[in-house]
Each structure stands twice: as C-alpha cells, then as structure tokens.
C-alpha cells in the first residue's frame, strides 16, 4: 500500500468517526432544543447536551487513533509520530468535553443543592483549569516526558511567583472565601459602605461585577468586597419590606385611616405579582409633628426590585381613596408675622415664622 493510499485510508477513518458523530447530533437535536423549555435541566440533559456539542470532534479523533493502530506498520517510519499525535488530540478533545460537562453541571445544578457553594465564573474556571491541567499531565506522561522535575521546579519558584502575583492571589482567595461563606451569591442585591449598590452579576477570579438598577456595571476587586462593610438585601431571605410614609391631619379619625390604609395595602398586594400576597399589611403611627401625624404603612415584596412597583401602586391607590373619603393629607403652611414700631414702620428684625396646617 502506497503512502498516499495509507493517508487516504486514514482520512477515511477520521471521516467515518465524524459522520457517526453527526448522526448522533441529528438524533439528539430535537431533545437538546427542548432542554431549557421545561424548567431546569437534569443531569441526563446536561450529559446529552455535552454529547451533542462534542460528539463529532471526539469521535473523529478517536477513529483517527484507531485508524493509526489499524494501519500499523504501513505508516512506518512515521508510525510513532502519528500515534502520539492522534493520542494527544483524543485526550485534548475528551478533556474539552469533560470541562464543558462539569462546568455546566456546576453552574446549573450546584445552586439547587442545599448548602452547596454558590456557582460563579471563578468556580467554573477552576473546574476547567483543573481538567485541562490533568489532560496536560496525561499527555506529557503518554509521550514519555516526566513531570516530576517540572513539579520540583514549580515548588522552588513558587515563592517568587506568589510574591509577584500577590494582588492577583489575594483577589482569587478572597473570591473563593466569599463563595464558601455563602453570605453573598450571584443575583443578590447588595449595598457597599462606599455607596455602590446593585445586583451581583458574577464573581470572577479577580473582580466582583455589580449591575446597578440604572443598568451600568460596577467592578470591585474581590479583596475590597471581603474587607468592606456590605449590606445584602437577599440574605437570609429574598423578601424585603415595602414601606410608605404618610402624613395625616390632626383632625382626621386615626382608627378610620388605619383601617382604610390596611384595606388599600391588601388590595395592592393582591393585584401585583411581585408582592407577598399572604402578608398582612401593618400600619404604625410614628410621631406628632408640627402640622401632621406621621404614619408608616408596611407591605412586603418578593424581591428587592419588586418593592418599587408596590410603593408606586399603593401611593396612587391611597391618594384616590383618601380623596374619596375626604381625608386630608396636610402640607405645611407658613405665615409671616411682622411687628410694627410706634412710627408704623416695619421692623425687619422682628419677623417670626409660624407653621400650621
């Protein structure tokens, strides 16, 4: 068998593996398209998705290696090079598929496990890097390269590398500490003591990304997050209070106002999807002010963002209801009282402000 014929046969093996992979992909295509349409994917769904994405490349490389072994001596004197090259490609393709599978499994299933570490880019990247390092060690071992001297060299130079990458390693371990502590998680709404606030988009190996309500991005180093005073509005519970302050006149019937406020608040909660519908609204009169009695109406929202719509709808509804019931919502009135001297001239040094409703 000539060299050209050998190469053509070897190419045929690769095409055969790729063709089988394409057949598998076509069989799985309809199943894969419906994975995310019916809730969270299962373990089998993620495995099938991985097979669907990498079946062609993995099978092509495996058949390449099988073809090299089948042709054997006919590839001489390049048999060893072909064999090693095919083996390296097969390991790399298998590592690529495994990295995608375990990273996807961590991102999709880890948050559902009670007590598990919240997933983020830092976790999935560690999984990928670990798998690729394992594949690299396997490849080096398969071609006869000893990794022991390299590990020894890394151990000796580790201190110098750690000093050079001090800031990077500080952010890396701070990010891991944040995830392991489970005090903040992706999608939590947080507020830093420096004033920045928003939803945590991701925790990477270096930075924590926060998306503000205005939709701009705030990037904070992990070490700053771990040492900063931080308020998490989603921990330990997603639900948050939605409070509205009101001022009522001294001439109003407080019992009636309390009853109407609870009634309007209950109707508002029942009408909105983001409200906790089984929560009983609370009304509290807080203090006597100069021209009004201050009160607070407390409702409850499912998430931090839902409270704004609840307040919006409640203010509209309570204003309409108070107008209907002729309940006065007072506003400050200032009266200027001036004193005249014996000549009838105004003495500007004797102005006094009186405020009443």
Secondary structure as GFF3:
##gff-version 3
##sequence-region A 1 357
A	DSSP	alpha_helix	3	33	.	.	.	ID=ss1
A	DSSP	three_ten_helix	35	37	.	.	.	ID=ss2
A	DSSP	alpha_helix	43	71	.	.	.	ID=ss3
A	DSSP	three_ten_helix	72	75	.	.	.	ID=ss4
A	DSSP	alpha_helix	79	109	.	.	.	ID=ss5
A	DSSP	three_ten_helix	110	112	.	.	.	ID=ss6
A	DSSP	alpha_helix	121	142	.	.	.	ID=ss7
A	DSSP	alpha_helix	148	164	.	.	.	ID=ss8
A	DSSP	alpha_helix	166	181	.	.	.	ID=ss9
A	DSSP	beta_strand	189	192	.	.	.	ID=ss10
A	DSSP	beta_strand	197	203	.	.	.	ID=ss11
A	DSSP	beta_strand	207	211	.	.	.	ID=ss12
A	DSSP	beta_strand	217	221	.	.	.	ID=ss13
A	DSSP	alpha_helix	222	227	.	.	.	ID=ss14
A	DSSP	beta_strand	230	232	.	.	.	ID=ss15
A	DSSP	beta_strand	240	248	.	.	.	ID=ss16
A	DSSP	alpha_helix	254	271	.	.	.	ID=ss17
A	DSSP	beta_strand	282	288	.	.	.	ID=ss18
A	DSSP	beta_strand	293	301	.	.	.	ID=ss19
A	DSSP	alpha_helix	306	324	.	.	.	ID=ss20
A	DSSP	beta_strand	333	337	.	.	.	ID=ss21
A	DSSP	three_ten_helix	348	350	.	.	.	ID=ss22
A	DSSP	beta_strand	352	356	.	.	.	ID=ss23
###
